[in-house]
Amino acid sequence: MVDNRAARVLTEGSRSMLDKEELSWLRDQLHDAPETVDHLLVGASLPWLLPPFVHDVEGWNAALCAGERGPRWVRLSEDLRQRADLEHWSAFPASFDALTQLIAEAGSGPAAPATISVLSGDVHHAYVAEPDWSRWSRPPVSRVLQLTCSPVHNSIPASMRIRFRFGWSQPARLLGRVFARHARAGRPKLSWRRTGGPWFGNQLMTLTLRGRHARLRLDQARGSGPGAARLVTTEQRDLTPG
């Protein structure tokens, strides 16, 4: 379980999702775990992999807040950062890269876990995302997954659902790269795609692990009124590497 709330460093110039102590602890956990586990679970309340458009916008904002486009952009971008709560891993690019590297290392070698799953919520919907390691010289052998579920009492308007769906689309990816170029960000080393969802509403995601096998189930609440709501399984899938 990673403390990505209270362990932040917010001083511009050294911003980090995790302070030195928390990052060192996380590094020790990830380096030691593959020797003993079939599956590695990383609990982080904020998702590591967001819709790509959101990721690019938060990275763009972080670069402008750091002065990449001059002082006028700093003031505007800091105001946007606070008003829009741009606070996820992508808003701390160095921390995002550090976590990605640690996960890649933990998933490499003959003793690597079958799966590495980052378990998160916070973003008002549920989805499964998987990274593309094709540009890495030593890609992990573990299957790596971002499993996100924001569960109960989670009603959001239709307009927000449209925005979340758009954030995963190909046009949104292209628009996100426009933001990245304005921030003078190079081509990202890692890309990812959504392989499940997005799902909306009151829901529970269950991960079942048996030996080297992993299975995902999503249950959603259906019905309304006192005593009428029931959990209905809407998604089941095998997560074990092929």
C-alpha positions in Angstrom: 0.0 0.0 0.0 1.6 3.2 -1.2 1.0 6.5 0.6 0.4 8.7 -2.4 -1.6 11.2 -0.4 0.5 12.3 2.6 3.9 11.5 1.3 4.0 14.1 -1.5 6.6 16.7 -2.0 5.0 19.9 -3.4 7.9 22.2 -3.6 8.3 23.3 -7.2 11.6 22.0 -8.6 11.5 18.9 -6.5 7.8 17.9 -6.8 7.3 14.2 -6.2 4.3 11.9 -5.5 6.4 10.1 -2.9 9.1 11.5 -0.6 12.5 9.9 -0.4 11.5 7.6 2.5 8.3 6.3 0.9 9.9 5.8 -2.4 12.8 3.9 -0.8 10.3 1.7 1.1 8.3 1.0 -2.1 11.5 0.1 -4.0 12.5 -2.4 -1.3 9.0 -4.0 -1.4 9.0 -4.4 -5.1 12.5 -5.7 -5.3 12.0 -8.2 -2.6 8.5 -9.5 -3.5 9.3 -11.3 -6.8 11.4 -13.9 -5.0 8.4 -15.1 -3.0 5.0 -14.3 -4.6 2.9 -15.5 -7.6 1.1 -12.2 -7.8 2.3 -8.7 -6.8 -0.4 -6.2 -5.8 0.4 -2.5 -5.5 -2.3 -0.5 -3.7 -2.3 3.2 -4.8 -5.5 5.2 -4.3 -4.7 7.3 -7.4 -4.4 5.3 -10.7 -0.9 4.9 -12.2 -2.4 4.6 -15.7 -5.2 7.2 -16.5 -7.0 7.8 -19.8 -4.2 9.0 -22.1 -5.7 12.4 -22.7 -5.9 13.1 -19.0 -2.3 11.9 -18.5 -1.1 14.2 -21.2 -3.0 17.2 -19.9 -1.7 16.7 -16.4 1.9 16.3 -17.7 1.4 19.5 -19.8 0.2 21.4 -16.8 3.1 20.2 -14.7 5.6 21.3 -17.2 4.0 24.8 -17.5 3.8 25.1 -13.8 7.6 24.4 -13.7 8.2 27.3 -16.1 8.6 25.5 -19.4 6.7 28.3 -21.2 7.5 31.3 -19.0 6.1 33.1 -16.0 2.7 34.0 -17.5 2.0 30.3 -18.1 3.1 29.5 -14.6 0.4 31.6 -13.0 -2.3 30.3 -15.3 -1.3 26.7 -15.0 -1.0 26.8 -11.2 -4.5 28.2 -11.0 -5.8 25.4 -13.4 -3.9 22.7 -11.4 -5.7 23.7 -8.1 -9.1 24.3 -9.6 -9.2 21.1 -11.6 -7.4 18.9 -9.0 -4.6 17.8 -11.3 -3.0 15.6 -8.7 -2.5 12.1 -10.2 0.7 10.3 -10.9 0.8 11.9 -14.4 0.9 15.3 -12.6 4.3 14.2 -11.1 6.1 13.0 -14.3 9.3 12.0 -12.5 7.3 9.9 -10.0 5.3 8.3 -12.8 8.5 7.3 -14.6 10.0 6.0 -11.3 7.0 3.8 -10.6 7.0 2.5 -14.1 10.6 1.6 -13.9 10.1 -0.2 -10.5 7.2 -2.2 -11.9 9.2 -3.2 -15.0 12.1 -4.3 -12.8 9.8 -6.3 -10.5 8.2 -8.1 -13.5 11.5 -9.2 -15.0 13.6 -12.3 -14.6 12.8 -16.0 -14.2 11.3 -15.6 -10.7 8.9 -12.8 -11.7 5.3 -12.9 -10.5 2.6 -14.1 -13.0 0.8 -10.7 -12.7 1.5 -7.3 -11.3 -1.6 -5.3 -10.6 -1.9 -1.7 -9.5 -5.2 -1.4 -7.6 -6.7 2.1 -7.5 -10.0 4.1 -7.4 -10.7 7.9 -7.1 -11.7 8.5 -10.7 -15.5 7.9 -10.6 -15.5 4.9 -12.9 -13.9 1.5 -13.4 -11.6 0.1 -16.1 -8.8 -2.2 -16.9 -5.7 -0.8 -18.6 -2.5 -2.6 -19.8 0.8 -1.1 -20.7 2.6 -1.6 -24.0 6.2 -2.4 -23.3 7.3 -2.8 -27.0 9.7 0.2 -26.8 11.5 -1.2 -23.7 14.8 -3.0 -24.2 13.9 -5.4 -21.4 10.1 -5.6 -21.1 8.7 -7.4 -18.0 7.6 -11.0 -18.4 4.8 -10.5 -15.8 1.4 -9.4 -17.1 1.0 -5.9 -15.8 -2.4 -4.4 -15.2 -4.0 -1.2 -13.9 -7.2 -2.3 -12.1 -9.4 0.7 -11.2 -12.7 0.7 -9.5 -14.4 3.7 -7.8 -17.1 1.7 -6.0 -20.2 2.7 -4.1 -22.4 5.9 -3.9 -20.8 6.9 -7.1 -23.3 8.6 -9.4 -21.9 10.9 -12.0 -23.7 12.9 -14.7 -23.9 11.8 -18.3 -21.6 14.7 -19.4 -18.8 13.4 -17.2 -19.3 9.9 -18.6 -18.9 11.3 -22.1 -15.7 13.0 -21.1 -14.2 9.8 -19.6 -15.1 7.8 -22.7 -13.5 10.5 -24.9 -10.4 10.4 -22.8 -9.7 6.8 -23.9 -10.5 7.5 -27.6 -8.0 7.8 -30.5 -8.9 11.4 -31.2 -8.2 12.2 -27.5 -4.8 10.5 -27.8 -3.9 12.7 -30.8 -5.2 15.9 -29.0 -3.1 14.9 -25.9 0.0 14.8 -28.0 -0.7 18.4 -29.0 -0.6 19.3 -25.3 2.6 17.3 -24.8 4.3 19.1 -27.7 3.4 22.5 -26.3 5.0 21.4 -23.0 8.1 20.3 -25.0 7.7 16.8 -23.8 9.3 14.0 -25.8 7.7 10.9 -27.0 6.7 8.8 -23.9 8.6 5.6 -23.4 5.4 3.8 -22.2 2.0 3.7 -23.8 -1.1 1.8 -22.7 -4.6 0.9 -23.8 -7.9 0.2 -22.1 -8.8 -3.5 -22.2 -11.9 -3.3 -20.0 -14.6 -0.7 -19.4 -15.2 2.0 -18.8 -17.9 0.9 -16.3 -20.0 3.4 -14.4 -22.3 3.3 -11.4 -22.2 1.6 -8.0 -19.9 -1.4 -8.4 -17.4 -3.8 -6.8 -14.3 -5.3 -8.5 -13.1 -8.6 -7.1 -9.6 -10.1 -7.9 -9.3 -13.8 -7.2 -5.9 -15.4 -7.0 -5.2 -19.1 -7.0 -1.6 -20.2 -7.5 -0.3 -18.5 -10.7 -3.9 -17.9 -11.9 -5.8 -14.6 -11.6 -9.4 -13.8 -12.3 -11.4 -10.6 -12.3 -15.1 -10.1 -11.6 -17.1 -6.9 -11.7 -20.5 -6.7 -9.9 -22.8 -3.7 -10.4 -25.8 -2.6 -8.4 -29.1 -2.9 -10.4 -32.5 -1.7 -9.3 -33.6 1.1 -7.1 -35.7 1.7 -4.0 -35.5 0.3 -0.5 -34.4 -3.3 -0.7 -34.6 -3.5 -4.5 -30.9 -3.1 -5.4 -29.0 -6.3 -6.2 -25.5 -7.0 -7.3 -25.3 -8.4 -10.8 -22.1 -9.8 -12.3 -21.4 -7.8 -15.5 -17.9 -8.8 -16.3 -15.6 -11.8 -15.7 -12.3 -12.5 -17.2 -9.1 -14.5 -16.8 -6.0 -12.3 -16.2 -3.4 -15.1 -16.3 -0.7 -14.5 -18.8 -1.2 -16.5 -22.0 
